[in-house]
Amino acid sequence: MKNYLFAPGPVSVPPEVLLELARPLIHHRTADFSVILDAVRERLKPLFGTRQEVLVLSSSGTGAMEAAVVNLIQRGEEAIFVNGGKFGERWGKMIAAHGAVPREVRVEWGRAVRPEQIEDALRAYPAARAIFMQASETSTCALHPAEAVAAITRGRDVMLVVDGITSVGVIEQKMDEWGVDALLTGSQKALMLPPGLGLIALSERAWKRAEGNRARGYYFDLMRELKAQRDDHTTAYTPAVALIFALNKSLELLHAETLSRVFARQRTMAEATRAAAAALKLELLAPDNPAPGVTGILTPSGLDGSKLVRLMRDRCGVTVQGGQDQMKGKLVRIGHMGYLGPFDMLVAVSALEIGLKQLDYRFELGAGVAAAQSIIARGI
Amino acid sequence: MKNYLFAPGPVSVPPEVLLELARPLIHHRTADFSVILDAVRERLKPLFGTRQEVLVLSSSGTGAMEAAVVNLIQRGEEAIFVNGGKFGERWGKMIAAHGAVPREVRVEWGRAVRPEQIEDALRAYPAARAIFMQASETSTCALHPAEAVAAITRGRDVMLVVDGITSVGVIEQKMDEWGVDALLTGSQKALMLPPGLGLIALSERAWKRAEGNRARGYYFDLMRELKAQRDDHTTAYTPAVALIFALNKSLELLHAETLSRVFARQRTMAEATRAAAAALKLELLAPDNPAPGVTGILTPSGLDGSKLVRLMRDRCGVTVQGGQDQMKGKLVRIGHMGYLGPFDMLVAVSALEIGLKQLDYRFELGAGVAAAQSIIARGI
């Protein structure tokens, strides 16, 4: 059975990129490797919307999150985090795990954090040194207003750290213009790669903060990594060479497509998926602020969402993801990141319809597919 | 020009393993992934010589070193480290970077640490909670006596952490029998993979130590990772899926060859390289305790070792590594790990000879190759 991957990461990888992974290894202390590393770091900048250095880490996206925590806050310091889902929650755990004091801004699952909540938190915790948030919360498929939060933090001595794991490469990021202090992502989402690389950029003032921080750990010490990557054109420790070569290829593909077309394609895929849900009378978990890279569709009440996800996978070969924690069995998350074109969304929606029919949900078969198709047609 | 990789990592990867990297991605929260992860973790045990759990981390070997540090010692605690080269030195920096107190056992480059030095250090620093050492120090190509050190630590409340990055898969490791408390390696050496995976096993008492340690960080928190990998058959965070599939293939190849033949092949390659050096009247940096996975040959005085390495690479397409720090320009390191057979060492030795000739070192061209060949012939 042919399999189709619509998870919000890992995602489908283009064959050209997979073949890059199969190339014989070269050593990482060579001019050949330096050329590739430099190219990758340069090609990432427009995706981050930054003129600052983008660093490549051999870790998952969670490792890049950890790098932000250990470099930008110190033990005992307070840090605000936006908890609107599993990944927001992770910020809190991570801050605590490193001996700092997490201060929570709670957001209902599916909602976006409101800028007033950030203002309130800054008033309540005037000693807070940083705010940690997601650009888009993968567990609830909700988009947070990173730009609006940056408008608050950029005039104050508070760092804004944004997890862009399901945003960078999906929608335009203007890190420098907005005033975001750290933006990070992982390789296995919009960058169309297998997991294994974390990517992070810091603002000028964040670099100053990191420099003044004497306890930056070792593996994720970004000052050390900056020196290695910027000055010596290599990494501080042995890097995931094969993935870096593959990243260079995938960035080449994205830039050849042009970023504006990439973002337009992403928008069409998201809109097609949302239109299908509406046509099927299904609601979104985040109707007012849907995430750009993954759509979270609530399963009709009384219908087992986990069973739906299994049916789609086992009968149709279509992998999507269910909900986590409180949304277990109640949510279907359809990812639209990676090596996908708008037409692929017809496959995802069709499998969703077939699964729903088998669970006796009442609707006209094909209604979702037709709605998705009209969105696609509009753009052609 | 065909290129030959004899670096002490990254190493040549078998084509079957490279092709595994080019396979379409599957999701890491699936039964298919669990089967592979379980297989990998099981197949690693004989290479570690342990019945304990071996965990897979998405990081380089340095990340696995950091995991040992943050899980087994706490801030303010003392830890002894054996500093006989660049990687020994790294233990010290890492211990300090995490707020613990490094206590150095200094070893001359090329020498092995003597068990008496460990006894002395334990007397001098009775509060030390752990000893960190290399099984084999890649920068000096020297083997340290991990077994003898374990004989000292296993009866005391001191953990022994061994970096086996250039030993696991090269020579037999008997972690359980010797009483080593943590043994770790990376994917890019004897395991014949690209870099990007760290692998670590802990002894029973090391797991207890980790459990009692409340500040284990987040990304490298091994208790969290143990629960995920042992109980849930997946990883705590998104893993480097493609590399894990490739590791499964490379372990399949190693076990098909049988470990005893793998170790015999490794021994032959090391002996052939050493015999060649002797025939060329070249000395080793570690003549009494040469490392099994990489041979460090001193360049004749007056001859520029960096130039030799460059000649071998640029004229012959043969990548070896020079010396670091105090050995810069004075050492040639020929790795014999990865996808190599004994006959490949003829290529490395031949390029070494040609480079030496071009730098006017006087010897009979072919003497090294002949010596290597006799060692190979002996085993056939």
Boltz contact constraints between the chains, C-beta under 6 A:
constraints:
  - contact:
      token1: [A, 7]
      token2: [B, 27]
      max_distance: 6.0
  - contact:
      token1: [A, 10]
      token2: [B, 25]
      max_distance: 6.0
  - contact:
      token1: [A, 10]
      token2: [B, 27]
      max_distance: 6.0
  - contact:
      token1: [A, 10]
      token2: [B, 241]
      max_distance: 6.0
  - contact:
      token1: [A, 13]
      token2: [B, 25]
      max_distance: 6.0
  - contact:
      token1: [A, 18]
      token2: [B, 22]
      max_distance: 6.0
  - contact:
      token1: [A, 19]
      token2: [B, 22]
      max_distance: 6.0
  - contact:
      token1: [A, 21]
      token2: [B, 21]
      max_distance: 6.0
  - contact:
      token1: [A, 21]
      token2: [B, 22]
      max_distance: 6.0
  - contact:
      token1: [A, 22]
      token2: [B, 18]
      max_distance: 6.0
  - contact:
      token1: [A, 22]
      token2: [B, 19]
      max_distance: 6.0
  - contact:
      token1: [A, 22]
      token2: [B, 21]
      max_distance: 6.0
  - contact:
      token1: [A, 22]
      token2: [B, 22]
      max_distance: 6.0
  - contact:
      token1: [A, 25]
      token2: [B, 10]
      max_distance: 6.0
  - contact:
      token1: [A, 25]
      token2: [B, 13]
      max_distance: 6.0
  - contact:
      token1: [A, 25]
      token2: [B, 194]
      max_distance: 6.0
  - contact:
      token1: [A, 27]
      token2: [B, 7]
      max_distance: 6.0
  - contact:
      token1: [A, 27]
      token2: [B, 10]
      max_distance: 6.0
  - contact:
      token1: [A, 27]
      token2: [B, 319]
      max_distance: 6.0
  - contact:
      token1: [A, 58]
      token2: [B, 59]
      max_distance: 6.0
  - contact:
      token1: [A, 58]
      token2: [B, 60]
      max_distance: 6.0
  - contact:
      token1: [A, 58]
      token2: [B, 196]
      max_distance: 6.0
  - contact:
      token1: [A, 59]
      token2: [B, 58]
      max_distance: 6.0
  - contact:
      token1: [A, 59]
      token2: [B, 59]
      max_distance: 6.0
  - contact:
      token1: [A, 60]
      token2: [B, 58]
      max_distance: 6.0
  - contact:
      token1: [A, 60]
      token2: [B, 237]
      max_distance: 6.0
  - contact:
      token1: [A, 60]
      token2: [B, 238]
      max_distance: 6.0
  - contact:
      token1: [A, 62]
      token2: [B, 219]
      max_distance: 6.0
  - contact:
      token1: [A, 62]
      token2: [B, 237]
      max_distance: 6.0
  - contact:
      token1: [A, 63]
      token2: [B, 219]
      max_distance: 6.0
  - contact:
      token1: [A, 66]
      token2: [B, 218]
      max_distance: 6.0
  - contact:
      token1: [A, 66]
      token2: [B, 219]
      max_distance: 6.0
  - contact:
      token1: [A, 94]
      token2: [B, 218]
      max_distance: 6.0
  - contact:
      token1: [A, 97]
      token2: [B, 217]
      max_distance: 6.0
  - contact:
      token1: [A, 97]
      token2: [B, 218]
      max_distance: 6.0
  - contact:
      token1: [A, 194]
      token2: [B, 25]
      max_distance: 6.0
  - contact:
      token1: [A, 194]
      token2: [B, 241]
      max_distance: 6.0
  - contact:
      token1: [A, 194]
      token2: [B, 242]
      max_distance: 6.0
  - contact:
      token1: [A, 195]
      token2: [B, 238]
      max_distance: 6.0
  - contact:
      token1: [A, 195]
      token2: [B, 240]
      max_distance: 6.0
  - contact:
      token1: [A, 195]
      token2: [B, 241]
      max_distance: 6.0
  - contact:
      token1: [A, 196]
      token2: [B, 58]
      max_distance: 6.0
  - contact:
      token1: [A, 196]
      token2: [B, 196]
      max_distance: 6.0
  - contact:
      token1: [A, 196]
      token2: [B, 240]
      max_distance: 6.0
  - contact:
      token1: [A, 217]
      token2: [B, 97]
      max_distance: 6.0
  - contact:
      token1: [A, 218]
      token2: [B, 66]
      max_distance: 6.0
  - contact:
      token1: [A, 218]
      token2: [B, 94]
      max_distance: 6.0
  - contact:
      token1: [A, 218]
      token2: [B, 97]
      max_distance: 6.0
  - contact:
      token1: [A, 219]
      token2: [B, 62]
      max_distance: 6.0
  - contact:
      token1: [A, 219]
      token2: [B, 63]
      max_distance: 6.0
  - contact:
      token1: [A, 219]
      token2: [B, 66]
      max_distance: 6.0
  - contact:
      token1: [A, 237]
      token2: [B, 60]
      max_distance: 6.0
  - contact:
      token1: [A, 237]
      token2: [B, 62]
      max_distance: 6.0
  - contact:
      token1: [A, 238]
      token2: [B, 60]
      max_distance: 6.0
  - contact:
      token1: [A, 238]
      token2: [B, 195]
      max_distance: 6.0
  - contact:
      token1: [A, 240]
      token2: [B, 195]
      max_distance: 6.0
  - contact:
      token1: [A, 240]
      token2: [B, 196]
      max_distance: 6.0
  - contact:
      token1: [A, 241]
      token2: [B, 10]
      max_distance: 6.0
  - contact:
      token1: [A, 241]
      token2: [B, 194]
      max_distance: 6.0
  - contact:
      token1: [A, 241]
      token2: [B, 195]
      max_distance: 6.0
  - contact:
      token1: [A, 242]
      token2: [B, 194]
      max_distance: 6.0
  - contact:
      token1: [A, 319]
      token2: [B, 27]
      max_distance: 6.0
